[in-house]
Amino acid sequence: MTAAPNAPLFHRLVDRSGPTIPFTIDGVPAVAQPGDLLMTAILLNRPALRPFEFADAHRAGFCFMAACQDCWVNLADGRRVRACTTPVENGMAVVIDGGARV
């Protein structure tokens, strides 16, 4: 079975009830759960983390432990953060494709 082109890359294995954390990805509303890192939250909402700089492809992160530098993303407040080690914050505005959804 092949996933739809815009289907999220990650899926929760266990549903968790409780509060959610609203944030946006390129202006598109998204939700995370307490304890989610930004990389997890992004990949639960889209098929890739960010575009690849040198080709017509997309990145999904690589090492998941802040060693490879593959997961840097920009926030609307001007911060540039590693998605694999940054917890999602209420109202966080992630700017990846400038509005283009992958």
N, C-alpha and C positions, 0 to 999 in steps of 0.2 A: 504494500500500500504506500503511495506517495502522498506526502503532505501538500496541502494547497500552498501556492507560492507566498502568500502573506500570512500563513499560519505561524503562531509563535513557535520558537524553537524548543522551549522548555514547557513542561506540564507538571503540575504538582502531583506527586504520588499519593499524598494524603491530604484530604481537604481539612483546613483548619477554620474553625469558626472564630468569631471575635471581630474586633475593630479592624478597619482597613486604613491605609495611608494613601490619600489622593496625591497624585503628582501628574505631570504632563511630559510627554515625549514629542518634541516638535509641535507643541500646542494641542496634541491629541490627549484627551483625558485617559489616565491609566490608574490602576490601584495596585498597591503592594500590601504586604502584611508586616506587622511588627517583627523586626529581626531580619527582614530581607535586605540583602545587599543590592546595590543599584544594578549590578550585572544580572542578578537573578530576576529582579523586577522588570528590567528591560526585556530580557529574553522570554519572560512569561507573557509579554505583550506584543512581541514582534519576532520575525524570523532571524534577525541579525542584530549585532550590537552597533556596528557602524560601518561606513564604507571603507574599503581598502584603498589606500592612497595611490597605489601604483598600477592598478588594473581595474577593470570593470567587474568588481566582485565585492563581497562583504565579509566582515570579520565577526566572529562570535566570542572573542576572547581566546586565550590559549592556556596559560598556566593556572589561572584561578587562584594565585597566591601572591600577586604583586611583584613578580620577578621579571616578567617578559615585556612589560610596557605596552601590551597589545590592547588594553581596555580603556585607555584614556578617553573621556568624553567631556564636553563642555556643558556648563550650566548657564542659564540665562543671567545669573547674577555675576558672571565673569569668571567664576572658578573653573578650573580644569582639574578633574578628579579621576582617580582610578576607580572604575566601576566595580572592580572585584573586591575592594576593601572599604568602600564608602556605603554606610547605611542609608537607606532611603529616608528622606525627611518629608514631613507634611508640607505640601505645596511646592516641592522641588520641581523646577522646570528644566528638563534636559533638552539640549539643543544638539541634535546629531546631524540631520540632513537638511536643516533649515526649513523643515516643513514637508520634505519629500518622504513619503513612507516607503520602506523597503518591503 
